[in-house]
Amino acid sequence: MFVETRNGVTRMQEVKAGSSLGSGNDTTLHFGLGRSRLKRVAVVWPNGVVSELGPLPLNQRWEIDYASVAEADVYEDVTASAGITATHRGSWRMFKPDFTEGYLGVGQAWGDYDNDGWLDLYVTGNLDPNVLFHNEGDGTFSVSPWSEALSMPDAKSGGAVWADYDNDGWKDLYVVAHGPNALFHNEQGAGFREVADEAGVADPGKGSTATWGDYDNDGLLDLYIANWSCAPECNPVDLNLATDRLYHNNGDGTFEDVTHLLVHEKLLGAGFTAAFTDYDDDGDADIYVVNDALMNPIGNVMWRNDGPGCGGWCWTDASAESGTGLQVEGMGLAVGDMDNDLQQDFYFTNMVNPAVLLTNQGEGSFMDLAETAGVTGGPGGPVGWATIFLDYNNDGWQDIFMATTEFRNLNRETPPDGMHFPRANLIFRNNGTGVFFSIQPRSWTEHPHPSMGAARADYDRDGWEDLVTGDWNEGYRLYRNRGLSGAGNNWIRFRLVGGADVNRDAVGARVYVTTDDGRTQMQEVITGGSLGAGNDTALHFGLGRAQVVNVSVRWPNGVEEELGPLAAGREWTVEYTSSK
């Protein structure tokens, strides 16, 4: 066991049975710390599995059970048996003298494109063709007959996200690219038609992630695109080529570019990801953007939605006053309520540097508690990419998934070897006290992959949240949650359907679940985020052993609805009508 204190000292002790002379000392490991404060605790088990436990409270005895922290194969790799065959091929030779082009594009998006009740999966190949997989409902997928029309073989494809932008009841697909982006209109289940040019959203930047949200609450989804730098293709770097874009939905199948409503200089960062979310709980959709400090280090940007006016709509750069404008090498973004205080928190990766957990302090301000919570990454400094909040063990607390790769520099006298080598992905298990335990399922440690992208969904509808990862220059892997951690825990899920003046996907709606143990959880419908991802928009609540005593919905237009004590262990569809 390794114990690190905040003064930079690391202490190590090993469990031994028998020593001294004919004696058996207590196998408890006792650490005296003087006046130092604890920074983190890590356990290296005899089989090599590492569990990082974070800064545990002092002056007490902790019992650490291997079964509870090792999580041996809680996720099963079912890629082959499920029929996920898509490949990924990209180029990023950043540390080589011939580095003149490259695109860190990866995309994975869940959505039920044919309305058969089963979530389908679309993934992008970067330099390889994109693939649409149809969920057969038996744990397997087949290549959709519409896949070729969505393959974009002549484009360099990146992030992807489903959204019903025209409210016709069918999921449409937006794909960002290095070059013109694509919008595929769902022809009511009879195929797809590419309409980006006629819709006015064929942004030509180096796209990373797209997010949808109804910022003016007119019942129509608007679109924000996070673009990375034009480097290395442009020399010198033209910052204007990295401009993020905001599009307003006109309601007739077209969009208006309203990027001018935002402060121009704060649009020029090397954007990796973004998400619409109501961070200040005032009833409208704000936008948080995570930028990479490698190029034009302006920091992350919080666009606060201040309502009508200002020549169209008022947006304020609230990055400094909210404490969210950190300058980091930001990659992926998770948005969720990690401490069940009914406010949205942010977690984002930071290349090989410590990740950041911004906890919402209320009244529009945030505080970084990543170190205290034990979620900075590691051990050993992985390259952090996509990240997701999810309750993988259904205990009622949002855990964190981080996709990782390995940075290598074997010879310090030469340039680094690269940053896309395989490394075990991480799960940080939320123990409900503000501290997370770092988990690495055994199979992930034994068979690591270079994961960049990730998206969550319960694709087999068994009540446990599954994962798909986008692995650089390999392909996409599907991990089925076996329910081994938290077996017996209850759950409930909500799929919201808008109508009238609420967008069909109900993006921006919030669900509050109160249980008989006194807890209330909140989740918001968000589409886009992580890194080039589209998570399932259904809201999945783990309940532990508790039962639901009340459910309420706050729709994006402010209408509130009480649903009462609903039964757990199933997915509920909740439809909005103007009569509510």
C-alpha positions as CSV (number, residue, x, y, z in Angstrom):
1,M,0.0,0.0,0.0
2,F,1.2,3.5,-0.9
3,V,0.1,6.6,1.0
4,E,1.0,10.0,-0.4
5,T,0.6,13.2,1.6
6,R,0.3,16.8,0.5
7,N,3.9,17.6,1.4
8,G,5.1,15.3,-1.4
9,V,6.1,12.3,0.8
10,T,5.0,8.8,-0.2
11,R,5.1,6.0,2.3
12,M,4.9,2.3,1.5
13,Q,4.0,-0.8,3.6
14,E,3.5,-4.4,2.6
15,V,1.2,-6.9,4.3
16,K,3.3,-9.7,5.9
17,A,2.3,-12.7,7.9
18,G,5.1,-13.7,10.3
19,S,8.3,-11.9,11.1
20,S,10.3,-10.8,14.1
21,L,11.1,-14.0,16.0
22,G,8.4,-16.6,16.2
23,S,5.7,-13.9,16.1
24,G,2.7,-12.8,14.1
25,N,2.2,-9.1,14.0
26,D,-1.1,-7.6,13.2
27,T,-1.5,-7.5,9.4
28,T,-3.2,-4.1,9.6
29,L,-1.1,-1.4,7.9
30,H,-0.7,1.6,10.2
31,F,0.6,4.9,8.8
32,G,1.6,7.8,11.0
33,L,1.4,11.1,9.1
34,G,2.6,13.7,11.5
35,R,0.7,16.9,10.7
36,S,0.5,16.2,7.0
37,R,-2.7,16.0,5.1
38,L,-3.5,12.9,2.9
39,K,-3.4,13.3,-0.8
40,R,-4.1,9.8,-2.1
41,V,-4.0,6.1,-1.2
42,A,-3.2,3.3,-3.7
43,V,-3.2,-0.5,-3.2
44,V,-1.2,-2.8,-5.4
45,W,-2.7,-6.2,-5.0
46,P,-0.6,-9.4,-5.3
47,N,-1.9,-10.0,-8.8
48,G,-0.8,-6.6,-10.0
49,V,-4.2,-4.9,-10.0
50,V,-4.0,-1.3,-8.8
51,S,-6.8,0.4,-6.9
52,E,-6.4,4.1,-6.3
53,L,-8.7,5.1,-3.3
54,G,-8.2,8.8,-3.2
55,P,-7.8,10.9,0.0
56,L,-9.6,8.9,2.6
57,P,-10.7,10.5,5.9
58,L,-8.0,10.3,8.6
59,N,-7.8,8.8,12.1
60,Q,-9.9,5.7,11.5
61,R,-9.4,2.1,10.4
62,W,-10.4,1.3,6.8
63,E,-11.2,-2.3,5.6
64,I,-10.5,-2.5,1.9
65,D,-12.0,-5.6,0.3
66,Y,-10.5,-6.7,-3.0
67,A,-13.8,-7.8,-4.3
68,S,-15.3,-4.4,-3.8
69,V,-12.6,-2.4,-5.5
70,A,-11.1,-4.7,-8.1
71,E,-14.4,-5.1,-10.0
72,A,-13.1,-8.2,-11.9
73,D,-14.7,-8.1,-15.4
74,V,-17.7,-6.1,-14.4
75,Y,-17.7,-5.2,-18.1
76,E,-17.6,-8.0,-20.7
77,D,-16.1,-7.3,-24.1
78,V,-18.8,-8.6,-26.4
79,T,-17.5,-6.8,-29.5
80,A,-17.1,-9.9,-31.6
81,S,-20.2,-11.8,-30.5
82,A,-22.4,-8.7,-30.9
83,G,-21.2,-8.2,-34.5
84,I,-19.4,-4.8,-34.1
85,T,-16.9,-4.9,-36.9
86,A,-16.2,-1.2,-37.6
87,T,-12.6,-0.1,-38.0
88,H,-10.9,3.2,-37.2
89,R,-7.9,4.6,-39.0
90,G,-6.4,8.0,-38.2
91,S,-3.1,9.9,-38.5
92,W,-1.5,12.0,-35.8
93,R,2.3,12.0,-36.0
94,M,2.7,15.0,-33.8
95,F,6.2,14.2,-32.6
96,K,7.6,13.3,-36.1
97,P,9.4,15.7,-38.4
98,D,6.9,14.9,-41.2
99,F,3.9,16.0,-39.2
100,T,2.1,18.1,-41.8
101,E,-1.5,16.8,-41.5
102,G,-3.6,14.9,-38.9
103,Y,-7.1,14.7,-37.4
104,L,-8.0,13.4,-34.0
105,G,-11.5,12.4,-35.1
106,V,-13.5,9.7,-33.3
107,G,-17.3,9.3,-33.1
108,Q,-19.8,7.0,-31.5
109,A,-23.5,7.7,-31.1
110,W,-26.5,5.8,-29.8
111,G,-30.0,6.3,-31.2
112,D,-33.0,4.4,-32.3
113,Y,-33.2,5.4,-35.9
114,D,-36.0,3.1,-36.9
115,N,-38.2,3.5,-33.8
116,D,-38.3,-0.2,-33.0
117,G,-37.5,0.3,-29.4
118,W,-33.9,-0.8,-29.5
119,L,-30.9,1.5,-29.6
120,D,-28.8,1.4,-32.7
121,L,-25.1,2.5,-33.0
122,Y,-23.3,4.8,-35.5
123,V,-19.5,5.0,-35.4
124,T,-17.1,7.0,-37.5
125,G,-13.9,5.6,-39.0
126,N,-11.9,8.9,-39.5
127,L,-10.1,7.8,-42.6
128,D,-12.2,4.6,-42.9
129,P,-15.9,4.5,-43.8
130,N,-18.4,5.1,-41.1
131,V,-20.8,2.4,-40.1
132,L,-24.4,2.3,-38.9
133,F,-25.3,-0.9,-36.9
134,H,-28.9,-2.0,-36.3
135,N,-29.7,-3.5,-32.9
136,E,-31.4,-6.8,-33.5
137,G,-32.8,-6.9,-30.0
138,D,-31.1,-10.2,-29.0
139,G,-27.7,-8.8,-28.0
140,T,-26.4,-8.6,-31.6
141,F,-26.1,-6.0,-34.3
142,S,-26.1,-6.1,-38.1
143,V,-24.9,-3.6,-40.5
144,S,-27.9,-1.4,-41.4
145,P,-29.1,-1.4,-45.0
146,W,-28.7,2.4,-44.8
147,S,-25.1,2.2,-43.6
148,E,-23.5,2.8,-47.0
149,A,-25.5,6.1,-47.4
150,L,-24.0,7.3,-44.1
151,S,-20.5,6.0,-44.6
152,M,-18.9,9.3,-45.9
153,P,-16.0,7.4,-47.6
154,D,-14.4,10.5,-49.0
155,A,-14.4,12.5,-45.8
156,K,-12.3,12.5,-42.6
157,S,-15.1,11.9,-40.1
158,G,-15.1,12.7,-36.4
159,G,-17.8,13.1,-33.8
160,A,-21.5,12.1,-34.3
161,V,-24.8,12.7,-32.5
162,W,-28.4,11.9,-33.1
163,A,-31.2,14.4,-32.7
164,D,-34.7,15.0,-34.1
165,Y,-34.0,18.5,-35.3
166,D,-37.3,18.9,-37.2
167,N,-39.6,17.2,-34.6
168,D,-41.0,14.7,-37.0
169,G,-40.5,11.7,-34.6
170,W,-37.5,10.3,-36.4
171,K,-33.9,10.6,-35.2
172,D,-31.6,12.6,-37.6
173,L,-27.8,12.3,-37.6
174,Y,-25.1,15.0,-37.5
175,V,-21.5,14.1,-38.2
176,V,-18.6,16.5,-37.8
177,A,-15.5,16.2,-40.0
178,H,-12.2,17.7,-41.0
179,G,-13.9,19.6,-43.7
180,P,-17.6,20.1,-44.4
181,N,-19.9,18.5,-41.7
182,A,-22.9,16.3,-42.7
183,L,-26.5,16.4,-41.6
184,F,-28.5,13.3,-42.5
185,H,-32.2,13.7,-42.4
186,N,-34.1,10.5,-41.5
187,E,-36.7,9.9,-44.1
188,Q,-39.2,8.4,-41.6
189,G,-37.3,5.1,-41.5
190,A,-37.0,4.7,-45.3
191,G,-33.4,5.9,-45.5
192,F,-31.4,9.1,-45.0
193,R,-30.8,12.2,-47.1
194,E,-27.8,14.4,-46.7
195,V,-29.0,18.0,-46.3
196,A,-26.2,19.9,-44.6
197,D,-25.7,22.4,-47.4
198,E,-29.4,23.2,-47.8
199,A,-29.9,23.4,-44.0
200,G,-26.9,25.7,-43.7
201,V,-24.9,23.6,-41.2
202,A,-22.0,22.3,-43.4
203,D,-19.4,24.0,-41.3
204,P,-15.9,23.4,-42.9
205,G,-13.8,23.5,-39.7
206,K,-11.9,20.7,-38.1
207,G,-14.8,19.5,-36.0
208,S,-14.5,17.5,-32.8
209,T,-17.9,17.4,-31.1
210,A,-21.4,18.7,-31.8
211,T,-24.1,19.3,-29.2
212,W,-27.8,20.1,-29.6
213,G,-29.9,22.3,-27.3
214,D,-32.9,24.6,-27.4
215,Y,-31.4,27.8,-26.2
216,D,-34.4,30.1,-26.8
217,N,-37.0,27.5,-25.7
218,D,-39.0,27.7,-29.0
219,G,-39.3,24.0,-29.2
220,L,-36.6,23.6,-31.9
221,L,-33.1,22.2,-31.3
222,D,-30.2,24.5,-32.0
223,L,-26.6,23.4,-32.7
224,Y,-23.2,24.2,-31.3
225,I,-20.0,22.8,-32.9
226,A,-16.6,22.7,-31.2
227,N,-13.8,23.0,-33.7
228,W,-10.1,22.3,-33.1
229,S,-7.2,24.3,-34.5
230,C,-6.4,24.2,-38.2
231,A,-2.9,23.0,-37.3
232,P,-0.8,21.3,-38.6
233,E,-2.1,21.9,-42.1
234,C,-2.0,25.7,-41.8
235,N,1.3,27.4,-41.3
236,P,1.1,30.0,-39.9
237,V,-1.9,29.0,-37.8
238,D,-5.1,31.0,-38.8
239,L,-7.1,31.2,-35.5
240,N,-10.3,32.1,-37.5
241,L,-10.3,28.6,-39.0
242,A,-10.8,27.2,-35.5
243,T,-14.0,29.3,-34.9
244,D,-16.7,27.3,-33.1
245,R,-20.2,27.7,-34.6
246,L,-23.6,28.3,-33.1
247,Y,-26.7,27.7,-35.4
248,H,-30.2,28.7,-34.6
249,N,-33.0,26.4,-35.9
250,N,-35.4,28.3,-38.1
251,G,-38.1,25.6,-37.9
252,D,-38.3,25.1,-41.7
253,G,-35.5,22.7,-42.1
254,T,-32.8,25.4,-42.2
255,F,-30.5,27.0,-39.7
256,E,-29.2,30.5,-39.2
257,D,-25.5,31.0,-38.3
258,V,-25.7,33.2,-35.2
259,T,-22.1,32.8,-34.1
260,H,-21.8,36.6,-34.1
261,L,-23.9,36.7,-30.9
262,L,-20.9,35.2,-29.0
263,V,-17.6,37.0,-28.2
264,H,-15.4,36.3,-31.3
265,E,-12.1,35.9,-29.4
266,K,-13.6,33.3,-27.1
267,L,-14.6,31.1,-30.1
268,L,-11.0,30.6,-31.3
269,G,-9.7,28.0,-28.9
270,A,-8.8,24.5,-30.0
271,G,-12.2,23.0,-29.0
272,F,-12.5,19.4,-28.3
273,T,-16.0,19.1,-26.8
274,A,-19.0,21.1,-25.7
275,A,-22.4,20.6,-24.1
276,F,-25.6,22.5,-23.7
277,T,-26.7,22.4,-20.1
278,D,-28.4,24.7,-17.6
279,Y,-25.5,25.2,-15.2
280,D,-27.1,28.0,-13.2
281,D,-30.6,26.4,-12.9
282,D,-32.4,29.4,-14.3
283,G,-34.4,27.5,-16.8
284,D,-32.4,28.1,-20.0
285,A,-29.7,26.2,-21.8
286,D,-26.1,27.5,-21.4
287,I,-23.1,26.1,-23.2
288,Y,-19.8,24.9,-21.7
289,V,-16.8,24.4,-24.1
290,V,-13.7,22.5,-23.3
291,N,-10.6,23.8,-25.1
292,D,-7.1,22.3,-25.7
293,A,-4.4,24.7,-24.5
294,L,-2.0,23.3,-27.0
295,M,-3.2,25.9,-29.5
296,N,-4.4,29.4,-28.6
297,P,-4.8,28.8,-24.9
298,I,-7.8,30.9,-24.1
299,G,-9.1,28.4,-21.5
300,N,-12.5,26.7,-21.3
301,V,-15.5,28.9,-22.0
302,M,-18.8,29.1,-20.2
303,W,-21.5,30.8,-22.3
304,R,-24.2,32.0,-20.0
305,N,-27.6,32.3,-21.6
306,D,-29.1,35.7,-20.6
307,G,-32.2,35.6,-22.8
308,P,-33.7,37.8,-25.5
309,G,-32.1,41.0,-26.6
310,C,-28.6,42.0,-27.8
311,G,-29.6,42.0,-31.4
312,G,-31.0,38.6,-31.3
313,W,-30.0,36.8,-28.1
314,C,-27.8,37.7,-25.1
315,W,-24.8,35.5,-24.3
316,T,-22.3,36.4,-21.6
317,D,-18.8,34.9,-21.2
318,A,-19.1,33.8,-17.6
319,S,-15.9,31.8,-17.6
320,A,-14.0,33.9,-15.1
321,E,-16.9,34.7,-12.7
322,S,-18.0,31.1,-12.6
323,G,-14.6,29.6,-12.1
324,T,-14.9,27.4,-15.2
325,G,-12.4,29.2,-17.5
326,L,-9.4,26.9,-16.7
327,Q,-6.6,26.7,-19.1
328,V,-6.1,23.0,-19.6
329,E,-5.3,20.6,-22.4
330,G,-9.0,19.7,-22.3
331,M,-10.2,16.6,-24.2
332,G,-13.4,15.1,-22.9
333,L,-16.4,16.4,-20.9
334,A,-18.9,14.7,-18.6
335,V,-21.9,16.7,-17.2
336,G,-23.9,15.4,-14.3
337,D,-24.8,15.7,-10.6
338,M,-22.1,13.7,-9.0
339,D,-22.9,14.7,-5.4
340,N,-26.7,14.6,-5.6
341,D,-27.2,18.2,-4.6
342,L,-29.5,18.8,-7.6
343,Q,-26.9,20.9,-9.5
344,Q,-24.9,20.1,-12.6
345,D,-21.2,19.4,-12.1
346,F,-18.4,19.1,-14.8
347,Y,-15.6,16.6,-15.1
348,F,-13.1,17.0,-17.9
349,T,-9.8,15.3,-18.9
350,N,-6.6,17.1,-19.3
351,M,-4.2,15.1,-21.5
352,V,-1.5,13.7,-19.2
353,N,-2.2,16.3,-16.6
354,P,-4.6,15.8,-13.6
355,A,-8.2,15.8,-14.7
356,V,-10.6,18.4,-13.3
357,L,-13.8,18.0,-11.3
358,L,-15.7,21.2,-11.1
359,T,-18.4,20.9,-8.4
360,N,-21.3,23.3,-8.6
361,Q,-21.3,25.5,-5.5
362,G,-24.6,27.2,-6.4
363,E,-25.2,30.8,-7.5
364,G,-23.2,30.2,-10.6
365,S,-19.8,29.3,-9.2
366,F,-17.6,26.1,-9.2
367,M,-14.7,24.6,-7.3
368,D,-12.2,22.0,-8.5
369,L,-12.3,19.0,-6.1
370,A,-10.7,16.5,-8.3
371,E,-7.7,15.9,-6.0
372,T,-9.9,15.7,-2.9
373,A,-12.2,13.3,-4.7
374,G,-9.4,11.1,-6.0
375,V,-10.3,11.5,-9.7
376,T,-7.3,13.2,-11.2
377,G,-6.4,10.1,-13.2
378,G,-3.6,7.6,-13.0
379,P,-1.8,6.0,-11.4
380,G,1.0,6.9,-13.8
381,G,-0.5,9.8,-15.7
382,P,-2.7,8.3,-18.6
383,V,-3.7,10.4,-21.6
384,G,-7.3,11.2,-20.7
385,W,-9.8,11.5,-23.6
386,A,-13.6,10.9,-23.5
387,T,-15.3,10.8,-20.1
388,I,-18.8,10.0,-19.0
389,F,-20.9,10.2,-15.8
390,L,-22.8,6.9,-15.3
391,D,-24.1,4.8,-12.5
392,Y,-22.5,1.5,-13.5
393,N,-23.4,-0.3,-10.2
394,N,-26.9,1.2,-9.8
395,D,-26.2,2.5,-6.2
396,G,-27.7,5.9,-6.8
397,W,-24.4,7.8,-7.2
398,Q,-22.8,8.9,-10.5
399,D,-19.5,7.2,-11.3
400,I,-17.0,8.3,-13.9
401,F,-15.6,6.5,-16.9
402,M,-12.4,7.8,-18.5
403,A,-11.1,6.6,-21.9
404,T,-7.3,6.5,-21.9
405,T,-4.2,6.0,-24.0
406,E,-0.5,5.8,-23.1
407,F,2.1,8.5,-23.7
408,R,5.5,7.1,-24.3
409,N,8.9,8.7,-24.4
410,L,11.4,5.8,-24.0
411,N,14.4,7.9,-24.9
412,R,14.5,11.4,-23.3
413,E,17.1,12.5,-25.8
414,T,14.7,12.0,-28.8
415,P,11.2,13.2,-29.4
416,P,8.4,11.2,-27.7
417,D,7.3,8.0,-29.4
418,G,3.6,9.0,-29.4
419,M,0.5,9.2,-27.3
420,H,-1.8,6.6,-28.7
421,F,-0.4,3.4,-27.1
422,P,-2.8,1.0,-25.4
423,R,-3.7,1.6,-21.7
424,A,-6.4,0.3,-19.4
425,N,-9.4,2.6,-19.2
426,L,-10.6,3.8,-15.8
427,I,-13.7,3.8,-13.7
428,F,-14.0,6.0,-10.7
429,R,-16.6,4.5,-8.3
430,N,-18.5,7.2,-6.3
431,N,-18.8,6.1,-2.7
432,G,-21.3,8.8,-1.9
433,T,-19.0,10.8,0.5
434,G,-17.3,13.0,-2.1
435,V,-14.5,10.4,-2.6
436,F,-14.1,8.0,-5.5
437,F,-12.3,4.7,-5.8
438,S,-10.3,4.1,-9.0
439,I,-11.4,0.8,-10.6
440,Q,-9.7,-1.2,-13.4
441,P,-11.6,-4.3,-14.4
442,R,-9.1,-7.2,-14.7
443,S,-9.7,-7.8,-18.4
444,W,-9.0,-4.1,-19.1
445,T,-5.6,-4.3,-17.4
446,E,-4.7,-7.6,-19.1
447,H,-5.9,-6.5,-22.6
448,P,-5.7,-2.7,-22.8
449,H,-6.7,-0.7,-25.9
450,P,-5.9,2.9,-27.1
451,S,-9.4,4.3,-26.3
452,M,-10.3,7.9,-27.3
453,G,-14.0,8.0,-27.6
454,A,-16.8,6.6,-25.5
455,A,-20.6,6.7,-25.2
456,R,-23.0,5.0,-22.8
457,A,-26.4,3.2,-23.3
458,D,-28.2,0.2,-21.9
459,Y,-28.3,-1.4,-25.4
460,D,-29.7,-4.7,-24.2
461,R,-32.3,-3.2,-21.9
462,D,-31.3,-5.3,-18.9
463,G,-31.1,-2.3,-16.4
464,W,-27.3,-1.9,-16.5
465,E,-25.5,0.8,-18.4
466,D,-23.1,-0.4,-21.1
467,L,-20.3,1.3,-23.0
468,V,-18.9,1.6,-26.4
469,T,-15.3,2.9,-26.9
470,G,-13.6,4.3,-29.9
471,D,-10.1,2.9,-30.1
472,W,-7.5,4.8,-32.1
473,N,-6.4,3.0,-35.2
474,E,-8.2,-0.2,-34.1
475,G,-12.0,0.1,-34.1
476,Y,-14.9,0.2,-31.7
477,R,-15.4,-2.1,-28.8
478,L,-18.7,-2.9,-27.0
479,Y,-18.6,-3.6,-23.3
480,R,-21.7,-5.2,-21.7
481,N,-22.3,-4.4,-18.1
482,R,-22.7,-7.8,-16.4
483,G,-24.3,-6.4,-13.3
484,L,-21.7,-8.0,-11.0
485,S,-21.1,-4.8,-9.0
486,G,-24.3,-3.8,-7.2
487,A,-26.1,-7.0,-7.9
488,G,-29.6,-6.7,-6.5
489,N,-29.7,-2.9,-6.7
490,N,-32.8,-1.3,-8.2
491,W,-33.0,1.1,-11.1
492,I,-35.5,3.1,-13.0
493,R,-35.2,4.9,-16.4
494,F,-37.1,7.6,-18.2
495,R,-37.4,8.3,-21.9
496,L,-38.9,11.7,-22.4
497,V,-40.9,12.7,-25.5
498,G,-41.6,16.4,-26.2
499,G,-44.5,17.9,-28.0
500,A,-46.1,21.3,-28.7
501,D,-43.5,23.9,-27.5
502,V,-41.1,21.3,-26.2
503,N,-38.5,19.8,-28.6
504,R,-39.3,16.2,-29.5
505,D,-36.1,14.8,-27.8
506,A,-37.0,16.8,-24.6
507,V,-33.4,18.1,-24.5
508,G,-33.0,20.3,-21.5
509,A,-35.7,18.6,-19.5
510,R,-34.9,17.5,-15.9
511,V,-36.2,14.5,-14.0
512,Y,-36.1,14.3,-10.2
513,V,-36.4,11.0,-8.4
514,T,-37.0,10.8,-4.7
515,T,-36.5,7.5,-2.9
516,D,-37.6,6.1,0.5
517,D,-34.0,6.5,1.9
518,G,-34.5,10.3,1.8
519,R,-32.4,10.9,-1.3
520,T,-33.4,12.9,-4.4
521,Q,-31.4,12.5,-7.7
522,M,-31.6,14.8,-10.7
523,Q,-30.6,14.3,-14.3
524,E,-31.0,16.5,-17.4
525,V,-31.5,15.3,-21.0
526,I,-28.3,16.2,-22.8
527,T,-27.3,15.3,-26.4
528,G,-23.6,15.6,-27.3
529,G,-20.5,15.8,-25.1
530,S,-18.0,13.2,-23.9
531,L,-15.7,13.4,-27.0
532,G,-17.4,13.2,-30.4
533,A,-20.2,11.2,-28.7
534,G,-23.9,10.8,-28.5
535,N,-24.9,9.1,-25.3
536,D,-28.4,7.6,-25.1
537,T,-30.8,10.4,-24.1
538,A,-32.8,8.2,-21.7
539,L,-32.2,9.1,-18.0
540,H,-31.1,6.1,-16.0
541,F,-31.2,6.2,-12.2
542,G,-29.6,3.6,-10.0
543,L,-31.6,3.3,-6.7
544,G,-29.5,1.0,-4.5
545,R,-32.0,-1.0,-2.4
546,A,-34.4,1.9,-2.2
547,Q,-37.9,2.3,-3.7
548,V,-39.2,5.3,-5.6
549,V,-41.6,7.5,-3.6
550,N,-41.9,10.4,-6.1
551,V,-40.9,11.4,-9.6
552,S,-41.2,14.9,-11.1
553,V,-40.3,16.3,-14.5
554,R,-39.4,19.9,-15.3
555,W,-39.8,20.4,-19.0
556,P,-37.6,22.9,-20.9
557,N,-40.5,25.4,-21.1
558,G,-40.8,25.4,-17.3
559,V,-43.8,23.3,-16.9
560,E,-43.5,20.9,-13.9
561,E,-45.2,17.5,-13.7
562,E,-45.6,15.2,-10.7
563,L,-45.7,11.5,-11.7
564,G,-45.9,10.0,-8.2
565,P,-44.3,6.7,-6.9
566,L,-43.5,4.8,-10.0
567,A,-42.4,1.1,-10.0
568,A,-38.6,0.4,-10.4
569,G,-37.0,-2.1,-12.7
570,R,-38.3,-0.7,-15.9
571,E,-38.1,2.1,-18.5
572,W,-40.9,4.7,-18.4
573,T,-41.9,6.7,-21.5
574,V,-43.2,10.2,-20.4
575,E,-44.8,12.3,-23.1
576,Y,-45.4,16.0,-22.9
577,T,-48.7,17.5,-24.0
578,S,-49.7,21.2,-24.0
579,S,-52.6,20.4,-21.7
580,K,-50.3,19.8,-18.7
